[in-house]
Each structure stands twice: as C-alpha cells, then as structure tokens.
Amino acid sequence: MARKNNDIAEKAEDAGAAANGASGGGPAEADTGDDLTIEQLAAQTGMTVRNIRAHQSRGLLPPPTIRGRTGFYGDEHLLRLRLIAEMQADGFNLRAIDRLLAGTGAGAAAELLGFKRALTAPFEQEEPEFLDEAEIAARFGDATDGKMLAKSIKLGLLVPVGEGRYEVPSPTLLRAGEQLTRSGVSLEAAIRVLEQLNRHSEGVAEAFVKLFLEQLWRPFEAAGRPEERLPDVRQALERVRPLASEALLAVFQRKMTQAVEQAFGRELERGAESRHRSRRR
C-alpha cells in the first residue's frame, strides 16, 4: 500500500508543481491516457471501489472512458481523488468539496489541487521538537507547575503526545518564552503576553482572510468561477500570504518603537518629578 500511495502522491506533486507555474502559470493539462480500471484506480488511490463509485454518483468525478464494456480512468480521476482525500483530511465535508468541484471541466483537477494546497499550506513551516517533563523543567525551572503547563497546552505551545512527552509545534515561540524567563520575567507574565499575542494575531488573521474573500474570492464566485481565472486567484492568494506577514511585522516594529519611546518618556518624567519633590522637602 505504501508503494501505491507513493505513486499517487508523485502524480499529485507533479500536478501541483504544474499548477504552481511549472507550465507557464496556466492550468495543467491531465494526461490523456486513460488506462486504469476502477479496481486499479482504487489500488492507486488507497480508496475502495465503493467510495470511488459514490464520488462518481455525486458528480465529483468525470465519467470514465468506455472501451468495450469496461470503464477506464486516468490522471484526471487520480488527481480529483487526491484532492478529495486531502480536503477530507483537512476537515472539509463532501458538500464543500462538491461546491469547489461543481462545474469544473476536464483538466481542472491539477489547478484545483494547486489552489487547495496554496490555501491550506502553513505560512511558516517549523520543524517541531519533542520534550519530556524533565527537559521542560530544566529549561523553565520550578515555575512549570500544573497550572502553567495547562496554560501552555491551551495556547498550543505544548501538545501532549503521551508518556510524559510533549510536541513543541513552534520551537521559536518556546525559545522566546525561555529567553524572557532568563531575562528575569516570570513564566506566568510571559505566558500572559503570549495569550495577548494569540488574541491579537487572530484578529489580524481574520482581517486578511476577510480581505481575500471580499476582494478576490467573491468576485470570482460572482463571475461563475471561470476556470481560466482560477490560476490568477491562486497566484493572488500566494502573494497575499507573505504580504500579510510582512505588513504585520512592519506595523508591529513601528508600534513597538513608539510604545518603548512613550513608556520610557513617561518613566523619565515620573522619575524627574519624584526627585524634584524630594529636593523640595
């Protein structure tokens, strides 16, 4: 099964590369050779024949090429099934998948797969770390009590994986917390700041998603989702994603500079006033 899954993964990766511009940025054309029976298609995709027929009955797959009394399937079917499997794994139900595939013609699967991957790809892919409770205690000291550990799990800084071990999805965030505590900041205060960052970041993320939906996706929907415009929408999404991070960082740096200057200005004024009152006494 691993070998079969590798075959379909390789086909999907090739299609994804084509959809991402390897063929000049246009929709990738599916190979015209339809030479798989439904049993072979099931073996290639890891799906059951029953599930493939169910997807076909819902209109998620184009009809096979009939030769004699046998239906044959090709790359377009492979790619669509790959797209369906990936979207289901990401939590999309068949109704949502049906809406995405509705009205798409032959050869659209590669472009749709590229669009789906652009949509769901993580912004920054960090290599996770794994720590046990002793390693966490060594890095953060006795402050990692049950309450702090529970807050870290709630924030997603740590993910329990069993047997007293934890996955660290973002080692960068954990290192930031560690450096703060080494600088004299209490772990509780550092976690409170991370909670605030989490809340504010959610708002920023929602603002950029709303921007994409209102300015790019909904006009595309209103136009009937013309297939020739899907590459443009995907490329716009790929451009917006890094711009969101860059804009957020630029604004944060400016605001951080202003906040530091204003805060220390107030502190200096307060210190000067305190010294002045002391001298008058």
C-alpha positions in Angstrom: 0.0 0.0 0.0 2.9 2.4 0.8 4.2 2.0 -2.8 0.7 2.6 -4.2 0.3 5.7 -2.1 3.7 6.9 -3.3 2.6 6.6 -6.9 -0.5 8.8 -6.4 1.5 11.2 -4.3 4.1 11.6 -7.0 1.4 12.3 -9.6 -0.2 14.8 -7.3 3.1 16.5 -6.6 3.8 16.8 -10.3 0.4 18.3 -10.9 0.8 20.7 -8.0 4.1 21.9 -9.5 2.5 22.4 -12.8 -0.4 24.2 -11.2 2.1 26.5 -9.4 3.6 27.7 -12.6 5.9 25.0 -13.9 3.9 25.1 -17.1 3.8 28.8 -17.5 1.2 29.5 -14.8 -1.8 28.1 -16.7 -3.9 25.1 -15.8 -2.0 21.9 -16.1 -3.4 19.5 -18.7 -4.2 16.0 -17.5 -2.6 13.2 -19.4 -5.0 11.8 -21.9 -4.1 8.2 -21.4 -7.0 6.5 -19.6 -5.7 3.0 -18.8 -6.8 2.2 -15.3 -9.8 0.0 -14.4 -11.8 1.0 -11.4 -10.0 -1.7 -9.3 -6.6 -0.4 -10.4 -7.7 3.2 -9.6 -8.8 2.0 -6.1 -5.4 0.4 -5.6 -3.6 3.6 -6.8 -5.5 5.9 -4.5 -6.0 3.7 -1.5 -9.8 4.1 -1.8 -12.3 1.4 -2.1 -14.2 0.8 -5.3 -17.4 1.6 -3.4 -16.1 5.0 -2.3 -15.0 5.8 -5.9 -18.4 4.9 -7.2 -20.0 7.0 -4.5 -17.9 10.0 -5.5 -18.8 9.4 -9.1 -22.5 9.3 -8.3 -22.2 12.7 -6.6 -20.6 14.2 -9.7 -17.2 14.6 -8.1 -15.6 12.5 -10.8 -16.0 12.8 -14.6 -17.3 9.6 -16.3 -14.7 7.0 -17.4 -13.7 6.3 -20.9 -15.7 3.3 -22.1 -13.9 0.7 -24.2 -15.9 -2.4 -24.9 -17.8 -3.0 -21.7 -15.1 -1.6 -19.3 -14.7 1.9 -18.0 -11.1 3.2 -17.9 -9.8 6.0 -15.7 -6.8 8.3 -16.0 -4.8 11.2 -14.4 -7.8 13.5 -14.1 -9.5 10.9 -11.9 -6.4 10.3 -9.9 -5.9 14.0 -9.2 -9.5 14.6 -8.3 -9.5 11.7 -5.9 -6.3 13.0 -4.4 -7.9 16.4 -4.0 -11.0 14.9 -2.3 -8.8 12.9 0.1 -6.7 15.9 1.0 -9.7 18.1 1.6 -11.4 15.5 3.7 -8.2 15.1 5.7 -8.3 18.9 6.3 -11.8 18.7 7.6 -13.9 19.7 4.5 -17.1 17.7 4.1 -18.3 16.4 0.8 -20.8 19.2 0.3 -17.9 21.8 0.4 -15.8 19.6 -1.9 -18.8 19.3 -4.3 -19.2 23.1 -4.4 -15.5 23.5 -5.2 -15.6 21.0 -8.0 -19.0 22.0 -9.3 -18.9 22.9 -13.0 -15.2 22.3 -13.5 -14.2 20.7 -16.7 -11.6 18.1 -17.7 -8.1 19.1 -16.8 -9.1 21.3 -13.9 -8.1 18.9 -11.1 -4.4 19.9 -11.2 -5.2 23.6 -10.9 -7.7 22.9 -8.1 -5.2 20.8 -6.3 -2.6 23.6 -6.6 -5.2 26.1 -5.3 -6.1 23.9 -2.4 -2.5 23.4 -1.4 -1.9 27.2 -1.6 -4.9 27.8 0.5 -4.1 25.3 3.3 -0.2 25.4 3.3 1.2 26.7 6.6 2.7 30.2 6.4 5.9 29.2 8.2 6.9 25.5 8.5 8.9 24.9 11.6 10.4 21.6 12.5 8.7 20.6 15.7 10.7 19.5 18.8 9.8 16.9 21.4 10.5 17.3 25.1 9.7 15.4 28.2 8.7 16.9 31.6 12.3 16.8 32.9 13.6 18.7 29.9 10.8 21.3 30.2 11.6 21.7 33.9 15.3 22.1 33.1 14.6 24.9 30.7 12.0 26.8 32.7 12.7 25.7 36.3 10.2 25.0 39.0 7.8 27.6 37.5 6.4 24.9 35.2 3.7 23.7 37.7 0.4 22.1 36.7 -1.3 25.5 36.1 1.4 26.8 33.8 1.7 23.5 32.0 -2.1 23.6 31.4 -1.9 27.1 30.0 0.9 26.2 27.7 -1.1 23.3 26.3 -4.2 25.6 25.9 -2.1 28.1 23.9 -0.7 25.3 21.7 2.8 25.9 22.9 2.9 22.2 24.0 1.0 19.3 22.7 0.8 16.1 24.8 1.8 13.0 22.9 1.7 10.5 25.8 4.1 9.0 28.3 5.0 12.4 29.7 6.3 13.8 26.4 5.2 16.9 24.5 5.4 18.1 21.0 6.6 21.7 20.5 4.9 22.9 17.3 6.8 26.2 17.3 10.3 26.0 18.9 10.7 29.7 18.1 7.9 30.6 20.5 9.2 28.3 23.2 12.7 29.8 22.9 11.2 33.3 23.2 9.5 32.3 26.4 12.7 30.7 27.7 14.7 33.9 26.9 12.1 36.0 28.7 12.3 33.9 31.8 16.1 34.0 31.7 16.0 37.8 31.5 14.1 37.9 34.8 10.5 37.8 33.5 8.3 35.4 35.4 6.9 32.5 33.3 3.4 33.5 34.3 3.9 37.0 32.9 5.5 35.7 29.7 2.5 33.4 29.1 0.1 36.3 29.7 1.9 38.2 26.9 1.7 35.2 24.6 -2.1 34.9 25.3 -2.4 38.6 24.3 -0.4 37.9 21.1 -2.6 35.0 20.3 -5.8 37.0 20.6 -4.4 40.0 18.6 -3.0 37.7 15.9 -6.4 36.0 15.5 -7.9 39.4 14.7 -5.2 40.2 12.2 -5.6 36.8 10.5 -9.3 37.3 10.3 -8.8 40.7 8.7 -6.6 39.4 5.9 -8.9 36.4 5.3 -11.8 38.8 5.0 -9.8 40.9 2.6 -9.1 37.9 0.4 -12.7 36.7 0.5 -14.3 40.1 -0.2 -11.8 41.4 -2.8 -10.7 38.3 -4.6 -12.7 35.2 -4.0 -16.3 36.5 -4.0 -15.9 38.5 -7.3 -14.5 35.2 -8.7 -17.6 33.4 -7.4 -19.9 36.0 -8.7 -18.4 35.6 -12.2 -19.3 31.9 -12.1 -15.8 30.8 -11.1 -14.4 30.7 -14.7 -11.7 28.1 -14.9 -9.3 30.4 -16.8 -9.3 32.8 -13.8 -8.5 30.2 -11.2 -4.7 30.5 -11.7 -5.0 34.3 -11.2 -6.9 33.8 -7.9 -4.4 31.2 -6.7 -1.5 33.4 -7.5 -3.2 36.3 -5.7 -3.6 34.1 -2.7 0.1 33.2 -2.8 1.0 36.9 -3.0 -1.3 37.9 -0.2 0.0 35.3 2.3 3.6 36.6 2.6 2.3 40.2 2.4 0.2 39.6 5.5 3.2 38.5 7.5 5.4 41.4 6.2 2.7 44.0 6.8 2.1 42.7 10.3 5.8 42.7 11.1 6.3 46.2 9.7 3.4 47.7 11.7 4.5 45.8 14.9 8.0 47.2 14.6 6.8 50.8 14.3 4.3 50.4 17.1 6.9 48.7 19.3 9.3 51.6 18.8 6.6 54.2 19.6 5.5 52.2 22.7 9.0 51.9 24.0 9.7 55.6 23.5 6.5 56.8 25.0 6.7 54.4 28.0 10.3 55.3 28.9 9.5 59.0 28.3 6.7 58.8 30.9 9.1 56.9 33.3 11.8 59.5 33.0 9.3 62.3 33.6 7.9 60.5 36.6 11.4 59.9 38.0 12.3 63.6 37.5 9.1 64.7 39.3 9.8 62.4 42.1 13.4 63.7 42.5 12.1 67.3 42.3 9.6 66.7 45.1 12.3 65.1 47.3 14.5 68.1 46.9 11.7 70.5 47.9 11.2 68.6 51.2 
